[in-house]
Structure formats: structure tokens, C-alpha cells
Amino acid sequence: MKNHRLIFNLPYDITTIEVISEILKNNGLEESSKEYFDKSIKGIEPRKKVIKGAVVVLFEKKIPEEKLAEFLAKHLECPKETAKKIIADIKEKLIPYAKIIEIKSEEEIAKEREERRKKEREAGPSVEELLIEKIKGEIPEDKVEENPQTSAETIKKVEIEDVEENAEKLKKQREETARPGTAGGELQRKGQTDKYREPTD
């Protein structure tokens, strides 16, 4: 069984409750938020809810307007003439924008979704899906190789030598360089002699 709901396509983003509040205010029946909640707690129908009910009755034309005026006069605690004016305001400010829409059940929504998916499968892949597949197909996963510079297999294992051993080797190299008789020592000695030797005639 399909459910239906009465909605109002009001201009300028005006809400239904704003229009109802304006109707009550214009007829001297303005209701504050505190009054609304106090009545709700006590089980008394707030004026805004009474007007909302009257809007539905007027739209669906379930009862004559004269009977509706009597109902409003009783529940809003106002004169019948005021109730008639409220009905006129409702017919002018709300009824022209009212319409009934169908509310689908969860089962209907799920069924429609499944039918849509079935049609999409039958129609084949979308342009976006084909494009993604094409991009993926240009670079097959089995052809992708690791960067040789970052691959763990190509990174050379650096042998860490003992610090003291390195120090000894460095010291030995310096001594050989500075010792006379060695290539390094001879060059050093020759350089010193040439530097300080007086020129001869």
C-alpha cells in the first residue's frame, strides 16, 4: 500500500509553520514556543497543530467549511467570525501551494535500486569504467618492476669495520707518507728543501 504526504511548495523558502504562525498572529491568536510546549505536555492541542489539521481538511474537502469554522472556534477558543477569517487565510496563503506526493516504502526503494543496477549491468560498463580499465590495461601489474635504486635486493650491504681498526689504518697511512724513503716522504722532504734553499749562481 502506498503512503501519501501533503506538502507545500511555498515561494522564497518560506516554511509552512511560518505561514501558520503569521495567520495566528494576524488573528490575535499568536502562540509562543513556551505556550506550545506547555500545551503539548498537558495533552492540549497547540493552536499551530489545530491549524495544520484544518489545512489538511480544507485541502481534502472532507467536511463543509461551516463545520470546520465551528471546530476551529471551539479548539482555538475564538469567535466563529475569527475562525472563518482563518479559513480564508488558509485558502489564500497555503492551499494554492499544496500538493500530495507519494511516499515509497523501503521495499519499493530497494526494488527500484536493484532494477536500476540490473539495467546498468545489461547496458555494459560506463565510459568512466572503460577509461579506468584502459588506463590499468596499459600498465599490467605483472610488468611493474621495482625501482632498482630503491629495491632491497639491489642495495649493497655495507660492511661496517671496527672503529679502532680504521683508526689504526689511518695512522699507519699518515706515518708512511711522512717517513723519509717513501714516495710521500721524499716528495715532502724535496718540497721543503726547494722551498728554503737559497738560489746558487
CORDAQUI-V518608 format. One record per pair of residues at least 24 apart in sequence whose ideal C-beta (glycine too) atoms are under 7 Angstrom apart, sorted by sequence separation. I is the first residue (numbers start at 1). J is the second residue. D is the distance in Angstrom with one decimal. If there is no record, write none. Layout:
i-><I:I>
j-><J:J>
d-><D:D>
This chain:
i-><50:50:21:24:20:23:47:58:45:17:20:20:58:58:55:54:59:58:55:59:29:29:6:6:27:27:27:23:26:23:23:23:19:19:16:8:10:9:8:8:9:6:7:6:7:5:4:5:4:4:5:4:2:3>
j-><75:76:48:51:48:51:76:87:75:48:51:52:90:91:90:90:95:95:94:98:76:78:56:59:82:85:86:86:89:89:90:93:93:94:94:94:97:97:97:98:99:98:99:100:101:100:100:101:101:102:103:103:102:103>
d-><4.8:5.9:7.0:6.7:5.4:6.5:5.7:6.8:6.2:6.7:4.8:6.6:5.7:6.5:5.5:6.3:5.9:6.1:5.5:5.1:5.9:6.1:5.9:6.2:5.4:6.0:5.6:6.0:6.9:4.6:6.7:6.8:5.3:5.8:7.0:6.0:5.1:5.2:4.6:5.3:6.8:5.9:6.3:5.6:5.7:7.0:5.0:5.6:6.9:5.9:5.3:6.5:5.5:4.1>
